[in-house]
Amino acid sequence: MNQHDAEKMANLLHHEGYAAVSSVDGADVVLIHTCSVRDKAEQKLYSELGSLLAQKDERPDLIVGVGGCVAQQEGGALLKRFPKLDFVFGPQNLVHLPSMVESAIARERSLRVDYDDDRQARFELPERHPEFQAGNSGRAFVTVMEGCDLFCTYCIVPATRGREVSRSSEEILAEASALANRGVIELTLLGQTVNAYGRARPGRVDGELRFATLIRRVAEIAGIERVRFTSPHPIFMTEDLIGAYGEVPELCPHIHLPVQSGSTRVLEAMSRRYSREDYLRTAEALRTARPDLAISTDLIVGFPGESRSEFEETLSLVSEVRFVDSYSFKYSERPGTPAQRRGLQSVEPDEAQDRLERLQALQKRLTLEAHQARVGSRTTVLVDGASRRGGERRQGRDPYNRVVNFTATSPMVRGVLCDIDVTAATPHSLLGVAEGDCASGSLPLR
């Protein structure tokens, strides 16, 4: 979501005559877009912002703004802490970015962190210029909803992103069609609780589609060959959405389904609204619908009150589901969350670190085993460009959201599908060799 918001900000300024540059040194305006899910990202902001604002001593006309969730969380406190900072704006106020830049040019500081449930203000931004809709990479993001009404005890999202608001399906499908006409073949539908889209809540637009129906409509758009979505919540994995994995060829065989803990008691303390057994049933139903489905997840260790035996339940759930990948973190207390307000004490740092390392070691083994099982198979990647591994290798992602580093004898460009024979595996990626002409290669996803 933050990556897509950054694209929106660049596009807004493009319409005002600004162009993106490759480094801070060549910039007239620098924006830092922030995340407040974990404390580490917030501290990184303060360090980077201090260094950046020091440059204004030599470049007084440099304009610096901070957006995103830390901006929403801290508001005017950021302007007080950093007197050289020009403006601060929350994630629901992107539309005001051009006017804040103009105010900064006039030497006026500004703050926009008000909540706005007006869909027009939140969703109807200027048409995306090709440079900022990722058409040359073949993939793009489309926001379908924002906010969250669930209030998990550890989570700051409802306080920074606001309450749940669904976007008009007509607008979503129109944007998806426009992107397809520009060469996008893979769309990722975005939302804080994306599969809550269209449910009967105060943020719902009358007559909206169910999320599974929206996926089917997007998949029917000419030119769209891959559909993904992130991040869903387990309680909204409805029967029709699960069934779509077996019925919609364009829906990629991968789902990132956060579980957070393998202990029912800890899940209750987190206010996750499902049990260990509920999650396992959902995972089983998904794999019944699509046996080759790759499942990844989010995990928190050291949540306040988590015992060693409850942590062991997390390890056993990870082993049972056999996640292909996971993002795991030590519990990070965030201001204004229910856990913080209750004064809950997290697990001792050394113990939490030990648990995290054990969990990540298990996941590394499972990921490697999943990758090794695919050696000798063929897959299709959407080419991103040069591989980070260097040399003549290229890189792309396959339908299972696996990074594939490969060699090819023919020239290729970004944004095309390429058939790859998988020859080796590492804990981080698959290795392979391109089969045939990558400019025209395309295997069905199922």
Sequence and secondary structure as in RCSB ss.txt:
>XXXX:A:sequence
MNQHDAEKMANLLHHEGYAAVSSVDGADVVLIHTCSVRDKAEQKLYSELGSLLAQKDERPDLIVGVGGCVAQQEG
GALLKRFPKLDFVFGPQNLVHLPSMVESAIARERSLRVDYDDDRQARFELPERHPEFQAGNSGRAFVTVMEGCDL
FCTYCIVPATRGREVSRSSEEILAEASALANRGVIELTLLGQTVNAYGRARPGRVDGELRFATLIRRVAEIAGIE
RVRFTSPHPIFMTEDLIGAYGEVPELCPHIHLPVQSGSTRVLEAMSRRYSREDYLRTAEALRTARPDLAISTDLI
VGFPGESRSEFEETLSLVSEVRFVDSYSFKYSERPGTPAQRRGLQSVEPDEAQDRLERLQALQKRLTLEAHQARV
GSRTTVLVDGASRRGGERRQGRDPYNRVVNFTATSPMVRGVLCDIDVTAATPHSLLGVAEGDCASGSLPLR
>XXXX:A:secstr
 HHHHHHHHHHHHHTTT    SSGGG SEEEEEE  SSHHHHHHHHHHHHHHHHGGGT TT EEEEEEHHHHHHT
HHHHHH TT  EEE GGGGGGHHHHHHHHHTT  EEE      HHHHH      GGGTTGGGTEEEEE EE  S 
  TT  HHHHH S EE  HHHHHHHHHHHHHTT  EEEEE TTGGGTT SSTT  TT   HHHHHHHHHTSTT  
EEEEE   GGG  HHHHHHHHH TTB SEEE   B S HHHHHHTT S  HHHHHHHHHHHHHH TT EEEEEEE
ES TT  HHHHHHHHHHHHHHT SEEEEEE    TTSHHHHTT     HHHHHHHHHHHHHHHHHHHHHHHHTTT
T EEEEEEEEE TT TT EEEE TT  EEEEE SS   TT EEEEEEEEE SS EEEEE S TTT      
